[in-house]
Amino acid sequence: MFTDSKTISQALQESTVALAPVSETARLDSEVWLAYVLGVERPWLLAHGEQELSEQHLADWQSGLQRLTGGEPLPYLLGHWEFYGLMFQVSPSVLIPRPETELLVDEALAWLRTHRLRTPGRAAADVGTGSAAIPVAIAANEPDVTFHAIDISPDALAIAQTNVSQHGLAERVHVSQGDLLAGFDAPLDLITANLPYIPSARVPTLTVAKWEPLLALDGGADGLELIRVLIQQAGRLLKPGGLFLEEIDPELEDSVEALARQQWPTAQVEVLADLTGRPRLLRVQLEAAK
Ligand SMILES: C[S@@+](CC[C@H](N)C(=O)[O-])C[C@H]1O[C@@H](n2cnc3c(N)ncnc32)[C@H](O)[C@@H]1O
């Protein structure tokens, strides 16, 4: 499939064709991968299309391209990925942060900005934090919030801690191991979560399950096993007037809404749609104290 010498344009053309069956963004992926191999920015590639790749660059480019055509996600090859305009370290121990999760960050920031308290220092928890993309994106954009970033996976927590430190947020985003919010007893103003929500039977049918951690995907028999427990725990921990945000699988909309209404009969419960119009985010605004 590959020849011995290649210019940048030829490499880009070849990889775009090779990646088309596995990626909807084959040309973009090709540019990102080659730019990474050469240690340059993408626009540089386009201005230097006639330049020939060195032997080493060609070998690196080819071995990565083989992994990509085998379906391995580009962020795992790069070791980083962008979320909410910020760069995050990623590895196969964490879910690759998804654009649809930016809705959760938008909602949290909008709420934090409009619900200023008389006493500063809002307390928040991000449950199932993975790469810590959610608490880092929120805390980097809103100074008056402190997060507990919790995950059950020690490998994910190592990546989370790196990201928190790299963004200079170690004083306001505290990474710790936990099984949801078990054993947690401090009252919270805000709870955010993107817990595993794929029903177990559907997990093996998904391409992502081949590469991304099962622990980040499998939501149990009905997809709700963890979310159900977290809603109960949040019922105990969330302060009056607090906010609960949980990303969901669109198919879980009705059952998740019912769970939330059962837990918080007087709260404002809604499911917000993502940019593609699919139900994506459970938002529960608790009633303020009387
Ligand atoms: C869907 S991933 C979300 C990662 C990250 N919050 C994001 O949005 O990119 C779910 C995360 O929940 C974690 N997790 C699974 N079961 C958990 C549990 N019982 N308690 C805490 N975290 C859990 C997984 O390790 C994984 O990192």
The ligand as a Gaussian input file, in Angstrom:
#p B3LYP/6-31G(d) Opt

LIG

0 1
 C      -18.113000       8.118000      30.190000
 S      -16.590000       8.281000      31.098000
 C      -16.560000      10.055000      31.305000
 C      -15.208000      10.654000      31.452000
 C      -15.203000      12.196000      31.497000
 N      -16.046000      12.692000      32.575000
 C      -15.662000      12.789000      30.179000
 O      -16.797000      13.289000      30.122000
 O      -14.899000      12.771000      29.200000
 C      -17.106000       7.657000      32.669000
 C      -16.063000       7.618000      33.770000
 O      -16.706000       7.080000      34.933000
 C      -15.782000       6.274000      35.648000
 N      -16.532000       5.360000      36.523000
 C      -17.115000       4.186000      36.205000
 N      -17.714000       3.648000      37.284000
 C      -17.507000       4.514000      38.322000
 C      -17.872000       4.522000      39.680000
 N      -18.597000       3.522000      40.217000
 N      -17.472000       5.557000      40.460000
 C      -16.735000       6.555000      39.934000
 N      -16.361000       6.615000      38.632000
 C      -16.744000       5.612000      37.826000
 C      -14.967000       5.601000      34.569000
 O      -13.723000       5.158000      35.065000
 C      -14.862000       6.725000      33.529000
 O      -13.675000       7.473000      33.710000

